[in-house]
Amino acid sequence: MKVIKKIAKRFGIILLAIFITVNLFILLSGRFYIYKGIANTYFVGEISPTIYDLDVFPYSTIKTSEEESILFKHKNINSYQLTKEEQKFIDDYRTKAVLVFKNDTLLFEQYWKGHTEETVSNSFSVAKTMVAILVGIAADEGKIESLDEPICTYLPEFCADGKEKITIRHLLTMSSGLDWTESAKNPLSDNAESYYGEDLYNLVTSQEVESEPGKIFKYQSGNSQLLGFIIEKATGNDLSRYAEEKLWKKLGAEHEAYWSLDKEQGDEKAFCCMYATARDYGRLGILLLNEGKFNGKQIIPSWYYKEMMTPAPLGTEDGIPNYRYGLHTWIYMDNDSQVNYCRGVKGQYVIAIPDENLVIVRIGSAKKPNFNFEKNMQNDDLYIEENKFKVGHSTGLFDYLDLGRKILKNTEK
């Protein structure tokens, strides 16, 4: 008993030391956002943000149109039965929803663990594609002069120190060359501060140039946040209102959407944190499927859609050309079919395959890792050539493609 008490005492002393050290670090560094991060992750049994944390932050509301666009249901909807292996995959990666469409017709719709057709969840980086669409609309309206316009035109903090070279296109293609630290796990990263902090504008306009813009694809959420501020400056509208007018109402969304703010009456987290239902994410997929059209109406300008879905001519940190990213949209060449999709951390997917008229939506709380070249094969030219299109994509993407295609084939037989 004495031994147990002694161990408990020592353990308590260690915990107290850690508590004091962490608090001193936060106080001395001024990283007060860490308190909010800890309170809303570790203190509620999580180790990172969840897809259900809307009420943790202030948010704006994106209203729907009075003219809801009906999604048709196939006569054989949900006729496909998941195999034991597929159900295990669903369970292992904490899947909440899977929807499969052919054009605007719903073939399959299933929810798990309390998630329903009315549940809104965090899109995380799917929101980046939404922001890119709004950039294209603003450019088509003449409110943004050109994608090759310097961002200094809208953000004076980028008019010196090499930052004057950065263009809107550089932000859209994730090639700004800025020093943003991208990490979903590091509490000291710019990502963590942008998610839990309360001064997005100061954070993203304080970035410095670390490499020449327009050369290397380097995924950075700070690029998307800057685009959000540019949209506001160019249109004179806040991001939510512009999204409501130009996108959400035109998609005939069933439910209101929400955009997380950095503080009360603050700025939208453009790099993430737009919340919607799985069905309404499906509407976004249908838009990406049909060359920017929804119900026959052109929402994404056709010239801009083509650029969105074309890999930007850049190098990558993997040492191969960029085959994976257009204008804030992921691209995967699957044999002869191009897959256009947007994705968010923990495995949020909106996938469109135009050649197959197929849209797949996946909502969940865990994802499979990205495909990378095996270390022992990094000098094998044949291996690299055969797998170059897979690099940078989540291996889970391949599973959802297979599942969606099986559901399509089964439903229509």
C-alpha positions in Angstrom: 0.0 0.0 0.0 2.9 2.4 0.8 4.5 1.6 -2.5 1.2 2.4 -4.3 0.9 5.7 -2.4 4.5 6.6 -3.2 4.0 5.9 -6.9 0.7 7.9 -7.0 2.5 10.8 -5.3 5.3 10.8 -7.8 2.9 10.5 -10.7 1.0 13.5 -9.2 4.2 15.5 -9.0 5.0 14.7 -12.6 1.5 15.8 -13.8 1.8 19.0 -11.8 5.2 19.7 -13.3 3.8 19.1 -16.8 0.8 21.3 -16.1 3.0 24.2 -14.8 5.4 23.8 -17.8 2.6 23.9 -20.4 1.0 26.9 -18.8 4.3 28.8 -18.6 5.0 28.0 -22.2 1.5 29.3 -23.3 1.8 32.4 -21.2 5.3 33.3 -22.3 4.7 32.5 -26.0 1.2 34.1 -26.2 -0.3 31.0 -27.7 -3.5 31.3 -25.8 -5.5 29.4 -28.5 -3.9 26.2 -27.1 -6.2 26.5 -24.1 -9.2 26.3 -26.4 -7.7 23.5 -28.3 -7.1 21.4 -25.2 -10.5 22.1 -23.8 -12.2 21.0 -27.0 -10.1 17.9 -27.7 -8.4 16.2 -24.8 -10.9 17.3 -22.2 -13.8 15.7 -24.2 -12.0 12.5 -25.0 -10.6 13.5 -28.5 -7.1 14.1 -29.7 -8.0 16.4 -32.6 -11.0 18.4 -33.9 -14.1 16.5 -34.8 -16.6 16.8 -37.6 -19.3 17.8 -35.0 -17.7 20.8 -33.4 -19.9 23.5 -34.9 -21.0 24.8 -31.6 -17.5 25.2 -30.3 -17.1 28.4 -32.3 -19.2 31.4 -33.4 -20.5 30.8 -36.9 -22.4 32.4 -39.8 -25.5 30.9 -41.5 -25.7 30.3 -45.2 -29.4 30.3 -46.1 -31.1 28.1 -48.7 -33.4 29.2 -51.5 -37.1 28.9 -51.3 -36.9 26.8 -54.5 -35.3 23.5 -53.2 -33.7 21.4 -56.0 -35.1 17.9 -55.7 -32.6 15.0 -55.8 -34.2 12.0 -57.5 -34.0 8.5 -55.9 -33.5 5.5 -58.1 -36.2 2.9 -58.0 -33.7 0.4 -56.7 -32.1 2.7 -54.1 -30.1 0.9 -51.4 -30.5 -2.4 -53.2 -26.8 -3.0 -52.8 -25.8 -4.9 -49.7 -22.4 -4.2 -48.2 -20.2 -7.2 -47.8 -18.7 -8.2 -44.5 -15.3 -6.8 -45.6 -16.9 -3.5 -46.7 -18.8 -3.1 -43.5 -15.6 -3.8 -41.6 -13.9 -1.0 -43.6 -16.9 1.3 -42.9 -16.6 0.5 -39.1 -12.8 0.6 -38.9 -12.6 4.1 -40.3 -15.6 5.5 -38.3 -17.7 6.2 -41.4 -20.8 8.2 -40.8 -22.3 8.5 -44.3 -21.9 7.1 -47.8 -24.0 8.4 -50.7 -23.6 7.4 -54.3 -25.3 9.3 -57.2 -25.6 8.7 -61.0 -26.0 12.3 -62.2 -28.6 13.7 -59.9 -30.2 10.4 -59.0 -29.4 8.9 -55.6 -28.5 5.2 -55.8 -27.3 4.6 -52.3 -27.6 6.4 -49.0 -26.6 5.0 -45.7 -25.7 6.6 -42.3 -24.1 5.2 -39.2 -23.6 6.0 -35.5 -26.4 8.6 -35.1 -25.5 10.6 -38.3 -28.7 11.2 -40.4 -29.7 13.0 -43.6 -30.2 16.1 -41.5 -26.9 16.1 -39.6 -24.5 18.8 -40.5 -20.8 18.0 -40.3 -17.5 19.8 -40.8 -16.3 19.6 -44.4 -12.8 20.6 -43.3 -10.8 21.2 -46.5 -13.7 20.4 -48.8 -14.4 24.1 -48.1 -11.3 25.0 -50.0 -12.9 24.0 -53.2 -16.0 26.0 -52.4 -13.7 29.1 -51.9 -12.0 28.4 -55.3 -15.4 28.3 -57.0 -16.3 31.7 -55.6 -13.0 33.1 -56.8 -13.9 31.9 -60.3 -17.4 33.5 -60.1 -15.9 36.8 -58.9 -13.4 36.7 -61.7 -16.1 36.0 -64.3 -18.1 39.0 -62.9 -15.1 41.2 -63.4 -14.7 41.8 -59.6 -11.4 40.1 -59.8 -9.5 41.3 -62.9 -7.3 38.2 -63.5 -6.1 35.1 -61.8 -2.6 36.4 -62.5 -3.3 39.6 -60.6 -0.9 40.2 -57.6 -2.7 39.6 -54.3 -1.1 42.9 -53.3 -4.0 44.5 -55.2 -6.3 43.4 -52.4 -4.0 42.8 -49.4 -1.5 45.7 -48.9 0.6 43.5 -46.5 1.8 41.6 -49.6 3.2 44.6 -51.5 6.8 44.2 -50.4 9.6 41.8 -49.3 9.1 39.5 -52.2 5.5 38.9 -51.5 4.5 41.3 -54.3 5.2 38.5 -56.7 2.5 36.2 -55.4 -0.6 36.1 -57.6 -4.1 34.7 -57.1 -3.2 31.8 -59.3 -0.3 30.9 -57.0 -2.7 30.7 -54.1 -5.2 28.6 -56.1 -2.5 26.1 -57.1 -0.9 25.9 -53.7 2.4 27.3 -55.0 2.7 30.7 -53.1 6.1 29.9 -51.6 4.9 31.2 -48.2 6.2 29.8 -44.9 2.9 28.5 -43.5 3.3 25.4 -41.3 0.7 22.8 -42.3 -0.1 20.1 -39.8 -3.3 18.5 -38.5 -1.5 17.2 -35.3 1.1 19.8 -34.2 -0.5 22.2 -31.7 2.1 24.8 -32.5 1.4 24.8 -36.2 -0.3 27.6 -38.1 -3.1 25.2 -38.8 -3.8 24.8 -35.1 -3.7 28.6 -34.4 -5.9 29.3 -37.4 -8.5 26.7 -36.2 -8.6 27.7 -32.5 -7.2 31.3 -32.6 -9.2 34.6 -32.9 -7.2 36.7 -35.4 -7.1 35.0 -38.7 -6.3 38.1 -40.7 -3.2 39.0 -38.7 -2.0 35.3 -38.8 -2.2 34.9 -42.6 -0.9 38.3 -43.5 2.1 37.9 -41.3 3.5 35.1 -43.5 6.9 35.5 -45.2 8.2 34.1 -48.5 10.5 31.1 -48.2 10.7 30.0 -51.9 9.9 31.4 -55.3 6.2 31.5 -56.0 4.7 29.4 -58.9 7.3 26.6 -58.8 6.5 23.9 -56.3 3.1 22.5 -55.2 3.0 22.7 -51.4 -0.3 22.3 -49.7 -1.0 25.2 -47.3 -4.3 26.2 -45.7 -3.0 29.7 -45.4 -3.3 30.1 -49.2 -7.0 29.3 -49.0 -7.6 31.7 -46.1 -6.0 34.5 -48.1 -8.3 33.7 -51.0 -11.2 34.1 -48.6 -10.1 37.6 -47.7 -9.5 38.5 -51.4 -13.1 37.5 -52.2 -14.3 39.8 -49.5 -12.2 42.7 -50.6 -13.1 42.2 -54.3 -16.8 41.7 -53.9 -17.5 43.9 -50.9 -19.4 41.0 -49.4 -18.4 38.7 -46.5 -17.6 35.1 -47.6 -20.8 33.5 -46.3 -23.1 36.0 -48.0 -21.3 35.6 -51.3 -21.4 31.8 -51.0 -25.1 32.0 -50.2 -26.0 34.2 -53.2 -23.7 32.7 -55.8 -23.6 29.0 -54.8 -25.7 27.6 -52.0 -29.1 29.0 -53.2 -28.3 28.1 -56.8 -27.7 24.5 -55.8 -31.1 24.4 -54.2 -29.7 23.1 -51.0 -32.1 21.3 -48.7 -30.6 22.6 -45.5 -28.8 25.8 -44.3 -25.1 25.5 -44.1 -22.8 27.2 -41.5 -19.3 28.7 -41.6 -17.2 28.7 -38.5 -15.8 32.2 -37.5 -12.6 33.0 -35.7 -14.6 35.1 -33.2 -18.0 36.7 -32.7 -18.8 38.8 -35.8 -15.4 37.7 -37.1 -13.9 36.2 -40.2 -14.9 32.9 -41.8 -12.3 30.1 -41.7 -12.1 29.9 -45.4 -9.5 27.1 -45.3 -12.0 24.7 -43.6 -15.1 24.6 -41.4 -18.1 25.0 -43.7 -20.7 22.6 -42.2 -23.5 21.0 -44.3 -25.4 17.7 -44.7 -24.2 14.8 -46.8 -26.9 15.3 -49.4 -26.0 18.9 -49.9 -22.3 17.9 -50.3 -23.7 15.7 -53.0 -25.0 18.7 -54.8 -21.5 20.1 -54.9 -20.4 16.8 -56.4 -23.0 17.0 -59.1 -21.8 20.5 -59.9 -18.2 19.2 -60.3 -19.5 16.3 -62.4 -21.4 18.4 -64.9 -18.7 20.9 -66.0 -19.9 23.5 -63.4 -23.6 23.2 -64.3 -26.5 22.4 -61.9 -30.0 21.7 -63.3 -28.7 23.0 -66.6 -27.6 26.3 -65.3 -23.9 27.3 -65.5 -22.7 28.2 -61.9 -19.0 27.7 -62.3 -17.9 29.7 -65.4 -17.0 27.1 -68.0 -13.5 28.6 -68.7 -12.7 28.5 -65.0 -14.1 24.9 -64.5 -11.6 23.7 -67.2 -8.7 25.3 -65.3 -9.9 23.9 -62.0 -9.8 20.4 -63.4 -6.4 20.7 -65.1 -3.2 19.9 -63.1 -1.2 23.0 -62.6 2.3 22.9 -64.3 4.3 22.7 -61.2 6.9 20.5 -59.5 6.3 18.7 -56.3 8.2 17.9 -53.1 8.1 14.2 -54.3 10.4 15.1 -57.2 7.8 14.4 -59.9 5.5 16.8 -61.9 2.2 17.8 -60.3 -0.5 15.4 -61.5 -2.7 15.7 -58.5 -4.0 19.3 -58.1 -5.7 21.9 -60.2 -7.2 25.1 -58.8 -8.0 24.0 -55.2 -9.3 20.7 -56.6 -7.8 17.3 -56.4 -7.3 15.3 -59.6 -6.7 11.5 -59.9 -6.1 9.8 -63.2 -7.7 6.4 -62.9 -6.8 4.5 -66.0 -8.6 6.5 -68.7 -11.0 8.3 -66.3 -10.3 11.6 -64.6 -11.5 11.7 -61.0 -12.2 15.3 -59.7 -12.7 15.6 -56.0 -12.4 17.6 -52.9 -11.4 16.2 -49.5 -11.0 17.1 -45.9 -9.0 15.8 -43.0 -10.5 12.6 -41.4 -11.8 11.5 -44.7 -14.4 13.9 -46.0 -14.8 13.2 -49.7 -16.9 14.6 -52.5 -15.9 12.7 -55.6 -17.0 13.2 -59.2 -16.1 11.0 -62.2 -17.5 12.7 -65.3 -16.8 9.8 -67.7 -19.0 7.5 -65.5 -21.6 10.1 -64.4 -20.8 9.0 -60.9 -20.7 11.0 -57.6 -19.6 9.6 -54.3 -19.9 11.4 -50.9 -18.2 10.0 -47.8 -18.4 11.5 -44.3 -16.3 10.1 -41.5 -14.0 10.5 -38.5 -10.9 8.6 -39.7 -9.0 8.2 -43.0 -6.4 5.9 -44.6 -2.9 7.3 -45.1 -1.8 8.9 -48.3 0.0 6.9 -51.0 3.8 7.6 -51.1 6.6 5.9 -52.9 8.0 3.0 -50.9 11.5 4.0 -49.6 13.2 1.0 -51.2 11.6 1.8 -54.6 12.3 5.5 -54.8 15.1 5.0 -57.4 13.1 2.5 -59.5 12.0 4.5 -62.5 9.4 1.9 -63.7 7.8 1.7 -60.2 7.6 5.5 -60.1 6.1 5.7 -63.6 3.5 3.1 -62.8 2.4 4.8 -59.6 3.0 8.5 -60.3 -0.7 9.3 -60.4 -1.3 7.8 -57.0 1.1 9.9 -55.1 -0.5 12.4 -52.7 -3.9 10.8 -52.8 -5.4 9.0 -49.8 -5.4 5.2 -50.3 -9.0 5.4 -49.0 -10.0 7.2 -52.2 -9.3 4.0 -54.1 -11.6 2.1 -51.8 -14.5 4.6 -52.2 -14.1 4.5 -56.0 -14.3 0.7 -56.0 -17.4 0.8 -53.7 -19.1 3.5 -55.7 -18.6 1.6 -59.0 -19.9 -1.6 -57.5 -23.0 0.1 -56.2 -23.6 1.7 -59.6 -23.3 -1.6 -61.5 -25.5 -3.4 -59.0 -28.2 -0.8 -58.9 -28.6 -0.6 -62.7 -28.3 -4.3 -63.6 
